[in-house]
């Protein structure tokens, strides 16, 4: 059995070009980096090209400041036929004081695709530790919540489309 590449860490210095009008790192800059980290983690795991299918439960717990070193810690939590849930935790480090704080968490759903954009099967996730089993179980619950939320959202859109025709 080959060891699976289930985790990825990436560290980036937050620079002034990432700042918003308040002088903190713009949420959009963080989202772009989060998407890149999710892509890298999923692609490394399945050894294939992937696309972003969903992003949920983005929690910006604290501001990230320009000049801080930010580490993105990603892990494959769950695998379906072609989809993968990637959980990411973000930690900011003040380079002067070395104080570290957890600033952001989120979950991406990434889908492996071929050159024509068709989904392709990914390797089954090998759960080796109790922590991995807990992450997997939590991811299954989030997947169910996403499916329920999508169904409700589509129903609302259908109701609105009918009203538009009146």
C-alpha positions as CSV (number, residue, x, y, z in Angstrom):
1,X,0.0,0.0,0.0
2,X,1.5,3.4,-1.0
3,X,1.5,6.2,1.4
4,X,-1.1,8.8,0.4
5,X,-0.3,12.5,0.1
6,X,-3.2,13.7,2.3
7,X,-1.8,17.0,3.7
8,X,-0.2,20.1,2.4
9,X,1.3,23.2,4.1
10,X,2.0,26.4,2.4
11,X,3.4,29.6,4.0
12,X,3.1,33.0,2.4
13,X,4.3,36.5,3.6
14,X,1.4,39.0,3.6
15,X,2.4,42.0,1.6
16,X,1.0,45.5,1.2
17,X,-0.6,44.7,-2.2
18,X,-2.9,42.3,-0.3
19,X,-4.3,45.0,2.0
20,X,-7.8,46.4,2.1
21,X,-8.6,50.0,3.1
22,X,-8.3,49.2,6.8
23,X,-4.7,48.0,6.3
24,X,-5.5,44.4,7.0
25,X,-5.2,41.6,4.4
26,X,-8.3,41.6,2.2
27,X,-10.6,38.6,2.5
28,X,-10.5,38.2,-1.3
29,X,-6.7,37.8,-1.2
30,X,-7.1,35.1,1.4
31,X,-9.8,33.4,-0.6
32,X,-7.6,33.3,-3.7
33,X,-4.7,31.7,-1.6
34,X,-7.2,29.3,0.0
35,X,-8.4,28.1,-3.4
36,X,-4.8,27.6,-4.6
37,X,-4.0,25.6,-1.4
38,X,-7.1,23.5,-1.9
39,X,-6.2,22.9,-5.5
40,X,-2.6,21.9,-4.6
41,X,-3.7,19.6,-1.8
42,X,-6.3,17.8,-3.9
43,X,-4.2,17.5,-7.0
44,X,-1.3,16.2,-5.0
45,X,-3.6,13.6,-3.4
46,X,-5.2,12.3,-6.6
47,X,-2.3,13.1,-9.0
48,X,-4.7,14.7,-11.4
49,X,-6.1,18.1,-12.5
50,X,-8.9,19.3,-10.2
51,X,-11.5,22.1,-10.2
52,X,-13.3,23.8,-7.4
53,X,-16.9,22.7,-7.0
54,X,-17.8,24.3,-3.7
55,X,-16.5,26.4,-0.8
56,X,-18.3,26.4,2.5
57,X,-18.1,27.4,6.1
58,X,-15.5,30.1,5.6
59,X,-14.8,31.5,9.1
60,X,-12.7,34.6,9.2
61,X,-12.0,34.4,13.0
62,X,-9.4,37.2,13.2
63,X,-7.8,39.8,10.9
64,X,-4.6,39.0,9.1
65,X,-2.1,41.8,9.1
66,X,0.3,42.9,6.4
67,X,3.8,41.7,7.3
68,X,2.6,38.5,9.0
69,X,3.7,35.1,7.9
70,X,0.6,33.0,7.1
71,X,0.6,29.2,7.0
72,X,-2.2,27.3,5.3
73,X,-2.6,23.8,6.6
74,X,-4.7,21.6,4.3
75,X,-5.9,18.0,4.6
76,X,-8.0,15.7,2.5
77,X,-10.9,14.9,4.9
78,X,-13.2,12.9,2.6
79,X,-13.2,11.3,-0.8
80,X,-16.2,10.4,-3.0
81,X,-16.0,8.9,-6.5
82,X,-14.4,12.0,-8.0
83,X,-14.8,14.6,-5.3
84,X,-12.6,15.4,-2.3
85,X,-13.3,17.6,0.7
86,X,-10.2,19.7,1.6
87,X,-10.2,21.3,5.1
88,X,-7.9,24.2,5.6
89,X,-6.8,26.0,8.7
90,X,-4.9,29.3,8.5
91,X,-2.4,30.5,11.1
92,X,-0.8,33.9,11.2
93,X,2.5,34.5,12.8
94,X,3.9,37.9,13.9
95,X,7.5,37.8,12.8
96,X,8.7,40.2,15.6
97,X,7.0,38.4,18.6
98,X,6.6,34.9,17.0
99,X,3.0,34.9,18.3
100,X,0.8,32.6,16.3
101,X,-2.9,32.6,16.0
102,X,-5.6,30.6,14.2
103,X,-7.3,33.2,11.9
104,X,-9.4,31.3,9.3
105,X,-11.0,27.9,8.6
106,X,-12.9,26.6,5.6
107,X,-13.8,23.5,3.5
108,X,-13.4,23.2,-0.2
109,X,-15.0,20.5,-2.4
110,X,-12.6,19.8,-5.3
111,X,-13.4,17.5,-8.3
112,X,-10.8,15.6,-10.3
113,X,-11.3,16.1,-14.1
114,X,-9.7,14.9,-17.3
115,X,-8.6,17.0,-20.3
116,X,-12.2,17.3,-21.5
117,X,-13.5,18.5,-18.1
118,X,-15.2,15.2,-17.3
119,X,-15.0,13.9,-13.7
120,X,-12.6,11.1,-13.1
121,X,-12.4,8.6,-10.2
122,X,-9.9,9.3,-7.4
123,X,-8.2,6.9,-5.0
124,X,-10.1,5.8,-2.0
125,X,-9.0,7.5,1.2
126,X,-7.1,5.3,3.6
127,X,-8.1,6.2,7.1
128,X,-5.1,5.4,9.3
129,X,-5.7,7.3,12.6
130,X,-8.6,8.1,14.9
131,X,-8.2,11.8,13.9
132,X,-8.6,10.9,10.2
133,X,-11.7,8.9,11.0
134,X,-13.2,11.9,13.0
135,X,-12.4,14.3,10.1
136,X,-14.0,11.8,7.6
137,X,-17.2,11.5,9.7
138,X,-17.5,15.3,10.1
139,X,-17.0,15.7,6.4
140,X,-19.8,13.2,5.6
141,X,-22.1,15.3,7.8
142,X,-21.0,18.5,6.0
143,X,-21.6,16.7,2.6
144,X,-25.2,15.9,3.7
145,X,-25.8,19.5,4.8
146,X,-24.4,20.8,1.5
147,X,-26.8,18.5,-0.5
148,X,-29.8,19.6,1.7
149,X,-28.9,23.2,1.3
150,X,-28.5,22.9,-2.4
151,X,-31.9,21.3,-2.8
152,X,-33.5,24.0,-0.7
153,X,-31.7,26.7,-2.7
154,X,-32.8,25.2,-6.0
155,X,-36.4,25.1,-4.8
156,X,-36.2,28.8,-3.9
157,X,-34.8,29.6,-7.3
158,X,-37.7,27.7,-9.0
159,X,-40.2,29.6,-6.9
160,X,-38.6,32.9,-7.8
161,X,-38.5,32.0,-11.5
162,X,-42.3,31.3,-11.5
163,X,-42.9,34.7,-9.9
164,X,-40.8,36.4,-12.6
165,X,-43.2,35.1,-15.2
166,X,-46.2,36.8,-13.7
